Amino acid sequence: MVERFSWSLVGAIIVCWAFLLFGYSDTYTFVAPLEVILGISGLAITAAAWLHATVRLPRGIEFVALGLVIVSFLAWCWIQVRVAPAYGTDEVAFDQYAAQLLQHGHNPYTYSMAPSFDLFHVSPNGFTFRLDGTPVTQLSYPSLSFLAYVPFLLVGITSQTGIIVNCLAWSAAVVLAYFLLPRAVRPLVLLVGSLDIFTGFAVGGVTDALYVPFLLLAVYRWDRYRTLRGWRRWVAPVSMGLAMGIKQTPWLVGGFLLIALVLDALSQDETPRRSLAVSGRFAWRAAVTFLVPNAYFMVDNFHAWVRGVLTPVEGAIVPAGQGWIALSNFARLGGGNLRWFSVLGASGLLLTLAVLVVTYPRGKPVVVFVPSLILFFVERSFASYLIMLLLPLLVAATSVQYSSHQGVLAAMPVRWRTWARRVPLAGAGLFVFALVMATLSTQPLSVRIDSVQTTGQLATVVRVNVTATNHSGQTVTPVFASQSGGALSAPWAVLRGPHALAPGASATFELSAPNYFAQPQLTGGFQMAALTTQPAALSISPSFSPTNWHTSMTPQAVDAPVVIGVPQVIAVQVLNSDNSPVRRAGIPVYLGQVIYAQGGIEFSQAIINQSNVGETPVAARTNSAGVATFTVVGTQSTTDPVYFEANLVNTVDNYPYGYSPILAIRYINARG
């Protein structure tokens, strides 16, 4: 029953792929036949899952489902690249730029990656910033992260190389996991592989997909490594070394796997010496594989290589992510001393190690997933750290042998068992202490947004006045940035305000957005962050919501031309955030008019509420139902329609907001 249900979900996923591609059929007409094939195939697979005589579908149908998911994913990726060809992250831009530098005979670890920002059109919001406001421009990953691009560059594939490699790597990971998993759970791979967070990472420039295929091979049946002979002994460690040569997350997986190999051998009554030998054989093979592609860069400039590969863990980088740090970044809980998050991560590492040892083999299935649990509590805990180990978890958990052996603890002398059980308790105490300190450490500055200046119809915030008070015991030099959409922007320019704040001092700062990408949208709330290096901390303001109201117009559309001189009544309703009417009289509503012609904006000549010809905007106040009424009359016939738009105005800071949808009216003479 479960298997039938799983395959019916796969059919539904294939139909969903068809729906996603359907929206692009008018631009890319080749999608229409594919969308039709996917739709009927998905429906057929769903039906076949329940109509087939046996629980399992024929292998042919299963392989067709796998192929359809991969083809759908690659077609969708191709379209996304065409729609938005810019790179979404600095990491994929760094990797391709590094590969291009190497192609020209340069060691990329000794060069700044800053040119890649403009070369690959990375949004400034995609940069990684340090606490002092400077962007990270050092290549930050081991060499295989960019060496994987070199073959594509050599054959002339230079456009979107990073995204191509990402998408191919994720496709390979899905196919490989499909064949490594037991047949009964293979539908899970197609479901997980189609989740939008993974597909979005692939086309968005998150390069973790590159190491996943190698990690799958490394963790498949890892507990039987000690029984392997000949070339089979090389597959898992070489794969682990290759995964570690791409990004740093597999470093943690490799460390836990080495410990698990020792524990597993001990639980099978091996001597400590032989158990360590098993882990040692795995370790040196993985280490050699890791070092081979990195050797040239290490010899050429060891300091630059070390500085590069340790950049993500060196500290002094702006905290971010969906883990525990989110409480500090958004809810202002903790963040006063970011070093506590380093202590928290280290104590979490020690705690999980102790629990793994004491409870082994109970934790055997999730050994490879433990790093995600640890990374949840560090100061940079992105979703890619937390969920990219999901496929390796599925492969490892379904391929290991579950043993009834009592484990390592039972094999210890009685007098050691009590002490062994106390180690996790001590680790838990240290972890809880670090968790409390990280969460309760007071942010050094209190930051309050006093007022904003907007860009009008562009509906963004371009300037902000904030008041900051230093509650710490030392002078701080704050760097300000806006936070919206879950990310910090580039540092804002200080137009007015002191360079530093003494202990107990308070000052008002006038801040200006450094670029358009840093300007928060008026349609949602935002916060201002103050970053400091001494202490290493962030201070966040309460959320500032420019508006919770907006407007709508009736009629929503005027489809037929209107004769000049004939009045047209437009009713503007004020709505709250739930789209419910704000039944309040006296709210000023403004109606503007303009002509958006092909050659640019033109002044229109309609009359609004008996005002002067072409006057814009014109104000009217709402009645008790929250409706403002405007009567518009056209005065001249034009080829292009007049576009009307209503908005509200903040009475304190005098900025417009709450724009309505646009109503277009084309005016003609009485004779047409």
C-alpha positions in Angstrom: 0.0 0.0 0.0 2.8 2.5 0.9 4.6 1.7 -2.3 1.5 2.2 -4.4 0.9 5.5 -2.6 4.5 6.6 -3.2 4.3 6.0 -6.9 1.0 7.8 -7.1 2.8 10.8 -5.6 5.5 10.5 -8.2 2.9 10.7 -10.8 1.5 13.8 -9.2 5.0 15.4 -9.1 5.4 14.7 -12.8 2.0 16.5 -13.4 3.4 19.4 -11.2 6.4 19.6 -13.5 4.1 19.8 -16.4 2.3 22.7 -14.7 5.5 24.5 -14.0 6.6 24.2 -17.6 3.2 25.2 -19.0 3.7 28.8 -18.0 6.5 29.2 -20.4 4.8 27.5 -23.4 4.1 30.8 -25.2 7.7 31.9 -25.1 9.4 28.6 -25.6 7.0 26.6 -27.8 9.0 23.4 -27.6 7.7 23.2 -24.0 4.1 22.5 -25.1 4.7 19.0 -26.4 6.8 18.2 -23.4 4.2 19.6 -21.0 1.5 17.4 -22.7 3.7 14.3 -22.5 4.4 15.0 -18.8 0.8 15.6 -17.9 -0.6 12.4 -19.4 2.4 10.4 -18.2 2.0 11.6 -14.7 -1.7 10.8 -14.7 -1.0 7.3 -16.2 1.6 6.5 -13.5 -0.7 7.6 -10.8 -3.4 5.3 -12.1 -1.0 2.5 -12.8 0.2 2.6 -9.2 -3.3 1.4 -8.1 -4.5 -0.6 -11.1 -1.5 -2.9 -11.5 -2.0 -6.4 -10.3 1.2 -6.4 -8.1 2.3 -3.9 -5.6 5.3 -3.0 -7.6 5.2 -1.3 -11.0 7.1 -2.9 -13.9 10.7 -1.6 -13.9 10.1 -0.1 -17.3 7.4 2.3 -15.9 9.7 3.1 -12.9 12.6 4.0 -15.3 10.2 6.1 -17.4 9.2 8.1 -14.3 12.9 8.6 -13.4 13.6 9.8 -16.9 10.6 12.2 -17.0 11.7 13.8 -13.7 15.2 14.4 -14.9 14.1 15.7 -18.3 11.6 18.0 -16.6 14.2 19.3 -14.2 16.8 20.0 -17.0 14.2 21.7 -19.2 13.1 23.8 -16.3 16.7 24.8 -15.5 17.3 25.8 -19.1 14.3 28.1 -19.0 15.3 29.6 -15.7 18.7 30.4 -17.1 17.1 32.1 -20.1 14.7 34.1 -17.9 17.3 35.2 -15.3 20.9 34.6 -16.6 22.6 36.4 -13.8 24.4 34.3 -11.1 22.5 34.3 -7.8 25.4 33.8 -5.4 29.0 34.8 -5.1 30.1 31.2 -4.6 29.2 30.1 -8.1 30.7 33.3 -9.6 33.9 32.7 -7.6 34.2 29.1 -8.8 33.8 29.9 -12.5 36.1 32.9 -12.3 38.7 30.7 -10.5 38.4 28.2 -13.3 39.0 30.9 -15.9 42.0 32.2 -14.0 43.5 28.7 -13.9 42.8 28.3 -17.6 45.1 31.3 -18.1 47.8 29.9 -15.9 47.0 31.7 -12.7 46.6 30.4 -9.1 43.1 31.6 -8.2 43.9 31.5 -4.5 46.3 34.4 -5.0 43.8 36.6 -6.9 40.9 38.7 -5.8 37.5 37.3 -6.9 36.0 40.8 -7.0 35.9 41.0 -10.8 33.5 38.1 -10.8 30.8 40.2 -9.3 30.4 42.3 -12.5 31.5 39.6 -14.9 28.7 37.3 -13.8 26.2 40.0 -12.8 25.9 39.0 -9.2 23.5 41.1 -7.3 25.1 43.1 -4.4 22.7 41.3 -2.1 24.4 38.1 -3.2 27.7 39.2 -1.7 29.1 37.7 1.5 30.0 40.5 3.9 32.3 40.7 6.9 31.3 42.5 10.1 33.4 45.5 9.1 31.2 45.9 6.0 33.8 44.6 3.4 32.8 41.8 1.0 34.6 38.5 0.9 36.7 38.4 -2.2 38.9 35.4 -1.4 38.3 32.1 -3.1 36.7 30.2 -0.3 36.6 26.5 -1.3 38.9 23.6 -2.0 40.1 23.2 -5.6 37.6 20.7 -7.0 34.9 23.4 -6.5 36.3 25.1 -9.6 38.3 22.3 -11.3 34.9 20.7 -12.1 34.3 23.6 -14.4 37.6 23.4 -16.4 36.5 20.6 -18.8 33.4 22.6 -19.8 35.5 25.7 -20.4 38.1 23.8 -22.5 35.3 22.7 -24.9 34.0 26.2 -25.2 31.1 26.2 -22.7 31.8 29.5 -21.1 28.2 30.9 -20.6 26.3 29.8 -17.5 29.0 27.1 -16.8 28.4 27.1 -13.1 24.6 26.6 -13.4 25.2 23.8 -16.0 27.5 22.0 -13.7 25.1 22.4 -10.8 22.1 21.1 -12.7 24.0 18.1 -14.1 25.4 17.3 -10.6 21.9 17.3 -9.0 20.6 15.2 -11.9 23.5 12.7 -11.3 22.8 12.7 -7.6 19.1 11.9 -8.1 19.9 9.1 -10.6 22.6 7.6 -8.4 20.5 7.7 -5.2 17.6 6.1 -7.2 19.8 3.1 -8.0 21.5 2.9 -4.6 18.2 2.8 -2.6 16.1 -0.3 -2.1 13.5 -0.5 -4.8 10.6 0.0 -2.4 11.8 3.5 -1.4 13.0 4.7 -4.7 10.0 6.9 -5.2 11.3 9.0 -2.3 14.3 10.1 -4.4 12.1 11.5 -7.2 9.9 13.3 -4.6 12.9 14.8 -2.8 14.8 15.5 -6.0 11.9 17.6 -7.3 11.5 19.8 -4.1 11.8 23.4 -5.1 14.4 24.1 -2.5 16.8 21.7 -4.2 15.9 22.7 -7.8 16.1 26.3 -6.8 19.6 25.8 -5.3 20.7 24.2 -8.5 19.8 27.1 -10.8 20.3 29.8 -8.1 24.0 29.2 -7.7 24.3 27.1 -4.5 27.1 24.7 -5.4 26.5 22.0 -2.8 25.0 19.8 -5.4 28.5 19.1 -6.7 29.6 17.0 -3.8 26.4 15.1 -3.3 27.0 12.3 -5.9 30.4 11.6 -4.4 29.0 11.6 -0.9 26.4 9.1 -1.9 29.1 6.6 -3.0 31.1 7.3 0.1 28.3 6.5 2.6 26.6 3.6 0.7 27.1 0.5 2.9 29.8 2.3 4.8 29.6 -0.2 7.7 30.8 -3.0 5.4 34.0 -1.2 4.5 36.2 -3.4 6.7 35.1 -6.5 4.8 36.0 -5.2 1.4 39.0 -6.3 -0.6 40.9 -5.1 -3.6 39.7 -2.2 -5.6 36.4 -2.0 -3.7 38.3 -0.6 -0.7 39.1 2.5 -2.7 35.6 3.4 -3.9 34.2 4.9 -0.7 37.3 6.7 0.6 38.1 8.1 -2.9 34.6 9.3 -3.2 34.8 10.9 0.3 38.1 12.6 -0.7 36.5 14.0 -3.8 33.5 15.3 -1.9 35.8 16.9 0.7 37.7 18.5 -2.2 34.6 20.5 -3.3 33.2 22.1 -0.1 33.7 22.1 3.6 30.4 20.4 4.7 31.7 16.9 3.8 34.7 17.5 6.1 32.3 17.0 9.1 30.7 14.0 7.4 34.1 12.4 6.9 35.1 13.0 10.5 31.9 11.4 11.8 32.2 8.5 9.4 35.8 7.7 10.6 34.6 7.6 14.2 31.6 5.4 13.2 33.9 3.0 11.4 35.9 2.5 14.7 32.7 2.1 16.7 31.2 -0.3 14.2 34.3 -2.5 14.2 34.4 -2.4 18.1 30.7 -3.4 18.2 31.6 -6.4 16.0 34.1 -7.6 18.6 37.2 -6.3 16.8 40.1 -5.2 18.9 40.7 -1.5 19.4 43.9 -1.7 17.3 42.2 -3.4 14.4 39.2 -1.1 14.6 41.5 1.9 14.4 43.3 0.3 11.4 40.0 0.0 9.5 39.3 3.7 10.0 43.0 4.5 9.2 42.8 2.7 5.9 39.7 4.8 5.0 41.3 8.0 6.2 44.6 7.9 4.3 42.9 7.0 1.1 40.4 9.9 1.5 43.3 12.2 2.5 45.4 11.4 -0.5 42.4 11.9 -2.8 41.7 15.2 -1.2 45.4 16.4 -1.5 46.1 15.4 -5.1 43.9 18.1 -6.8 44.9 20.6 -4.1 48.6 19.9 -4.0 49.6 22.3 -6.8 47.9 25.2 -5.1 49.3 24.3 -1.7 52.8 24.2 -3.0 52.4 27.3 -5.0 51.2 29.4 -2.1 50.2 27.4 1.0 49.2 30.5 3.0 46.8 31.7 0.3 45.3 28.2 0.0 44.7 27.8 3.7 43.3 31.3 4.0 40.9 30.5 1.2 39.6 27.1 2.3 39.1 28.3 5.9 37.3 31.5 5.0 33.8 30.1 5.8 34.9 29.1 9.3 37.3 31.9 10.2 34.7 34.1 11.8 34.1 37.8 11.4 31.5 37.1 8.6 28.0 38.5 8.9 25.8 35.9 10.7 23.0 34.6 8.6 20.8 31.5 8.1 17.7 29.6 9.1 19.2 28.0 12.2 19.4 29.3 15.8 21.0 32.5 14.6 17.7 33.6 13.1 16.5 34.4 16.7 19.3 37.0 16.9 19.0 38.2 13.3 15.2 38.9 13.4 13.8 38.5 17.0 16.8 40.3 18.6 17.4 37.4 21.0 21.2 37.2 21.6 23.8 38.2 19.1 25.7 40.4 21.5 28.7 38.2 21.3 28.8 36.0 18.2 31.7 34.0 19.6 29.1 32.1 21.7 27.8 30.6 18.5 31.3 29.2 17.9 31.3 27.7 21.4 27.8 26.5 20.8 28.8 24.7 17.6 31.9 23.2 19.2 29.9 22.0 22.2 27.2 20.5 19.9 30.0 18.6 18.1 31.3 17.2 21.4 27.8 16.4 22.6 26.8 14.5 19.4 30.1 12.6 19.4 29.6 11.5 23.0 26.0 10.5 22.4 27.1 8.6 19.3 29.7 6.6 21.2 27.5 5.8 24.2 24.4 4.8 22.2 26.1 3.1 19.3 24.8 1.3 17.2 21.4 3.1 17.8 22.7 6.2 16.0 24.3 4.3 13.1 21.6 5.2 10.5 22.0 8.9 11.0 25.8 9.2 11.3 26.1 11.1 8.0 23.3 13.5 8.9 24.7 14.6 12.3 26.7 17.5 10.8 23.4 19.2 9.7 22.2 19.1 13.4 25.5 20.7 14.5 25.4 23.4 11.7 21.9 24.4 12.8 23.5 26.1 15.8 26.4 28.0 14.3 26.4 31.6 13.3 26.0 30.9 9.6 23.5 28.1 9.2 22.1 28.3 5.7 19.5 25.9 4.4 22.0 24.3 2.1 24.0 23.1 5.2 20.8 21.7 6.8 19.2 19.8 3.9 21.8 18.9 1.4 22.7 15.8 3.4 19.1 14.4 3.0 19.9 12.2 0.0 23.1 10.9 1.7 21.0 10.1 4.8 18.5 8.1 2.8 21.2 6.1 1.1 23.2 5.5 4.2 20.2 4.7 6.5 18.8 2.2 4.0 22.1 0.4 3.2 23.6 -0.1 6.6 23.1 -3.4 8.5 21.1 -3.1 11.7 22.8 -5.1 14.4 21.3 -6.6 17.6 24.7 -6.2 19.2 24.6 -4.3 22.5 27.1 -1.8 21.3 30.3 -0.2 22.5 29.1 0.7 26.0 28.2 -2.9 26.8 31.7 -4.0 25.8 33.3 -1.6 28.3 34.5 -2.7 31.7 31.8 -2.1 34.3 33.8 0.6 36.1 34.1 2.6 32.8 30.4 2.5 31.9 29.3 5.0 34.6 32.0 7.5 33.5 31.0 6.9 29.8 27.4 7.7 30.6 28.4 10.9 32.4 30.2 12.3 29.3 27.1 13.0 27.3 25.5 14.6 30.4 28.5 16.9 30.8 28.4 17.7 27.1 24.7 18.4 27.3 25.4 20.8 30.2 28.1 22.6 28.2 25.8 22.8 25.2 22.9 24.2 27.2 25.1 26.8 28.8 26.4 27.9 25.4 22.9 27.9 24.0 21.7 30.2 26.9 24.6 32.5 26.6 24.3 32.8 22.8 20.6 33.5 23.1 20.7 35.9 26.0 23.9 37.9 25.2 22.6 41.4 24.9 23.1 43.2 21.7 25.5 46.1 22.2 23.3 48.7 20.5 19.7 49.5 20.6 18.6 50.6 17.1 15.4 52.4 16.3 14.1 53.5 12.9 12.8 57.1 13.3 11.8 58.0 9.7 12.2 57.0 6.1 12.4 58.6 2.8 11.1 56.7 -0.2 11.4 56.7 -4.0 7.7 57.5 -4.5 6.2 55.3 -7.3 9.2 53.1 -7.3 8.0 52.1 -3.8 11.4 51.6 -2.1 13.1 53.1 0.9 16.2 55.1 -0.1 17.0 56.9 3.2 16.5 56.1 6.8 17.0 58.0 10.0 17.9 55.8 13.0 18.8 56.4 16.6 21.4 54.1 18.1 22.4 53.9 21.7 25.6 52.1 22.9 24.8 49.9 25.9 28.2 48.1 25.9 31.2 49.0 28.0 33.4 50.0 25.0 33.4 52.4 22.1 31.9 50.8 19.0 32.1 51.7 15.3 28.8 50.5 13.8 28.3 49.5 10.2 24.7 49.8 9.1 22.8 47.6 6.7 19.2 46.9 5.9 17.6 43.5 6.4 14.7 42.4 4.2 13.7 39.2 2.6 15.9 37.3 5.1 19.2 38.8 3.9 21.5 41.7 4.9 22.3 44.3 2.2 25.5 46.0 1.4 26.6 48.6 4.1 24.6 51.9 4.0 26.4 55.2 3.7 26.3 57.4 6.8 25.3 60.9 5.6 25.1 62.3 9.1 26.2 60.9 12.4 29.3 60.2 14.4 32.0 57.7 13.3 32.0 55.9 16.7 29.7 55.7 19.7 31.2 55.9 23.2 29.8 53.7 26.0 26.3 55.0 27.0 26.2 57.5 24.1 23.2 57.9 21.8 23.2 59.5 18.3 21.0 59.9 15.3 22.3 58.6 12.0 21.0 59.6 8.5 21.7 56.6 6.3 21.5 56.3 2.5 21.1 53.0 0.6 24.3 52.2 -1.4 22.4 50.8 -4.4 19.0 49.9 -5.6 19.3 46.3 -4.4 19.7 47.5 -0.8 16.5 49.6 -0.9 13.8 47.7 1.0 10.4 47.5 -0.6 7.5 49.5 0.8 5.2 46.6 0.4 6.8 44.7 3.4 8.6 45.3 6.6 12.3 45.7 7.1 14.9 46.1 9.8 18.2 48.0 10.1 21.2 46.2 11.5 24.3 47.6 13.2 27.3 45.4 12.8 30.4 45.7 15.1 33.7 44.0 15.2 34.6 44.9 18.8 32.6 43.2 20.1 31.8 40.8 17.3 28.1 41.3 17.3 25.0 42.5 15.5 22.3 44.7 16.7 18.9 44.7 15.1 16.1 47.3 15.1 12.5 46.4 15.5 10.7 45.7 12.3 9.5 48.8 10.5 6.4 48.4 8.4 5.9 51.4 6.1 2.2 50.4 5.6 -0.4 47.8 6.2 -2.9 49.4 3.9 -3.3 49.5 0.1 -6.0 50.6 -2.4 -8.1 49.0 -5.1 -10.1 50.7 -7.9 -13.6 50.0 -9.3 -13.9 49.4 -12.2 -10.8 47.2 -12.4 -10.6 47.6 -16.2 -12.3 49.7 -18.9 -12.1 47.5 -22.0 -13.9 49.8 -24.5 -12.7 53.3 -25.5 -14.3 56.2 -23.7 -15.5 59.2 -25.6 -13.8 62.5 -24.5 -16.1 64.6 -22.4 -18.0 61.6 -21.0 -17.5 61.3 -17.2 -16.1 58.1 -15.8 -16.5 57.4 -12.1 -13.7 55.6 -10.3 -14.2 54.4 -6.7 -11.1 53.8 -4.7 -11.5 51.5 -1.7 -8.9 51.5 1.2 -8.0 48.0 2.2 -6.1 46.5 5.1 -3.4 43.8 4.9 -6.2 41.1 4.9 -7.8 42.8 1.9 -10.8 43.8 4.0 -12.2 47.3 3.7 -11.0 50.0 6.1 -14.3 51.7 6.9 -13.0 55.0 8.0 -14.0 58.5 6.8 -11.6 61.3 6.0 -8.6 59.3 4.7 -6.9 61.3 1.9 -6.5 59.3 -1.3 -4.6 60.5 -4.3 -5.3 59.7 -7.9 -2.6 60.2 -10.5 -2.6 60.1 -14.3 0.2 59.6 -16.9 0.7 58.2 -20.3 3.3 55.4 -20.7 4.1 55.8 -24.4 6.7 53.8 -26.3 9.0 56.8 -26.4 8.7 57.6 -22.7 6.3 59.1 -20.2 3.9 61.8 -21.5 1.7 64.2 -19.5 -1.9 63.3 -19.9 -4.7 65.8 -20.2 -7.7 64.3 -18.3 -9.6 66.2 -15.7 -10.0 64.6 -12.3 -12.7 65.9 -10.0 -13.0 69.2 -11.9 -9.4 70.0 -11.3 -7.2 71.7 -13.9 -6.6 69.9 -17.1 -3.8 67.3 -16.6 -3.4 68.0 -12.9 -1.9 65.1 -11.0 -2.3 63.8 -8.4 -5.7 64.9 -7.2 -6.8 64.2 -3.6 -10.2 63.1 -2.3 -11.2 61.9 1.1 -13.0 58.6 1.9 -16.5 58.4 3.1 -17.6 56.3 6.1 -17.2 53.1 4.0 -13.6 53.9 3.3 -14.2 54.8 -0.4 -12.9 57.9 -2.2 -14.8 58.8 -5.4 -13.2 60.4 -8.4 -14.8 61.5 -11.6 -12.4 61.6 -14.6 -13.1 63.2 -18.0 -10.9 62.9 -21.0 -10.2 66.1 -23.0 -8.2 64.8 -26.0 -8.0 61.6 -28.1 -4.7 59.8 -27.9 -3.3 56.6 -29.4 -2.0 55.5 -26.0 -4.4 55.1 -23.0 -4.2 57.3 -19.9 -3.1 55.3 -16.9 -4.7 56.0 -13.6 -3.3 54.9 -10.2 -4.4 55.6 -6.7 -2.2 55.7 -3.6 -2.1 56.8 0.1 0.3 59.2 1.8 1.9 58.7 5.2 0.9 61.8 7.2 4.1 61.8 9.4 6.9 61.3 6.9 4.9 62.3 3.8 5.8 59.3 1.7 3.4 57.7 -0.8 2.4 54.0 -0.3 -0.4 51.6 -0.9 -0.5 51.9 -4.7 -3.5 50.4 -6.4 -3.5 48.3 -9.6 -3.3 50.5 -12.7 -6.5 51.4 -14.6 -6.0 52.2 -18.3 -8.6 54.3 -20.2 -8.2 55.1 -23.9 -10.1 58.2 -25.0 -11.5 58.8 -28.5 -13.4 61.5 -30.3 -17.2 61.2 -30.5 -16.8 60.1 -34.1 -14.3 57.4 -33.0 
